[in-house]
Amino acid sequence: MSSSVQAALPQSKPAARGFLRRLWDAIGMSLLALVTAFLLGGLVIWITSGSFDTVVQAYAGLFRGAFVKERGLTETLVASVPYILLSLGVAVGFKSGLFNIGVEGQFYIGAVAAAWVGQAVQGVPAIISLPLAIGAGALGGAIWAAIPGYLKARFGVHEVINTIMMNYIAFRFAEYVVSGPLRDKLASAPQTPRISPAAELWTFAAVPKRLEDPLNAFAVALIAAFITWLIMRWVVGRPSMQKRIAGKSQRRAVLLGVSAFVGMIVFVGLPVLTRTWWPFTDQYDRLHTGLILAIFAAVAVWWLFAKTTLGFSLRMVGANPNAARYAGVNITRNIVTAMAMSGALAGIAGTIEILGVSICRCLPLFFSSGYGFDSIAIALLAKNNPFGIIAGSFLFGAMRNGADLMELNSGVSKYIISLIQALVLLFVAAPGVVRWMYRIKSERRPEEEAPLTRGWGG
């Protein structure tokens, strides 16, 4: 064995230990909080029912309802989509030092805007009407969140109070719109008119039929080309590739060439492929392409805070606004920008519920979701990490989807899920409690672990 290999061996164990330590720091406390919440939830079921078998039946029903039953997994994914977008909105606020507790109201405003635009674009092709509806929902949520953001930055009014009040205004405004100006005169129940079929979000089962329209195929090809351009820009921008492709004009030509090639392949080949073979054949399956949009949003939020100057400015304002002001950062602009981005993500979540999930493809009078408040727990559980948010949203979507079968199988109220979610939030917000329960030593003081934003007036 060579000396170089021997020298490398002793370093492998410390490197592995370092990786495991970083992994534990990232997900360890969240996993313990989750496990503890389920254990205490099981204990509550055991005490109230008087039978341990009921606990087993309840959790078995929860698992079967979320993953095993017909369309269980896809319904879990459907429930995960708004959780992902709303939790990303909460995380953007947290990272910027803001507690946007108003994502539920922004969710409503996004739904109202999407319902209005969706029914107003009758006869317009999907390549125009669908982006317009999504853009309207994002803009509505952004404006609704920017208002408390501006009040916070300009007058020092705390965003928690503002966003709570804006929630109730949004709820009542949605009720007014559905019952009055936008009410469908032909419907027996109060609801808005059905949106244009072209503005509906595609289900995966409907993709082959949708791609029969050349305009739809062209739109998908444009999206594929844009994603390819983003990936290639990152690849070409790496130092090793810059040495191989020296000139800017050459790199630009490579970017455009590869992106155009992928777009052409998608435009020509994808419709043929989906007609020949497509795994999603259940026409009653509600899984929609909003899942792709939510995952793309998570990647975009990660890129924003990890790789961009704007993201660095937002994190600086969140960590220490005084230092940010001293460094020349515009505090007002960054606070309003952070709240607007947070609201835009929440508005898109409401838009997707109208365009892809609502049975009537409209905004009904009773649109209560509760997604917005659960998303706060998910963002804390994931420590504001966008990829952790995807996993946490899938978990909460599974609990939401499996609760009905759990109640049917065991007789345990499905609202026990709310108790478990509340316990998750409690243990994530107070990691010292979990460390005390499991006798885990902490290298940091309790105040350094607090995951919430700056205090009152901060």
Secondary structure, 3 states (H helix, E strand, C coil): CCHHHHHHHHHHHHHHHHHHHHHHHHHHHHHHHHHHHHHHHHHHHHHHHCCHHHHHHHHHHHHHHHHHCCCHHHHHHHHHHHHHHHHHHHHHHHHCCCCCCCHHHHHHHHHHHHHHHHHHCCCCCHHHHHHHHHHHHHHHHHHHHHHHHHHHHHHCCCHHHHHHHHHHHHHHHHHHHHHCCCCCCCCCCCECCCCCHHHCCCEHHHHHHHCCCHHHHHHHHHHHHHHHHHHHHHHHCCHHHHHHCCCHHHHHHHHHHHHHHHHHHHHHHHHHHHHHCCCCCCCCCCCECHHHHHHHHHHHHHHHHHHCHHHHHHHHHHHCHHHHHHCCCCHHHHHHHHHHHHHHHHHHHHHHHHHHHCCCCCCECCCCCCHHHHHHHHHHHCCCCHHHHHHHHHHHHHHHHHHHHHHHHHCCCCCHHHHHHHHHHHHHHCHHHHHHHHCCCCCCCHHHHCCCCCCCCC
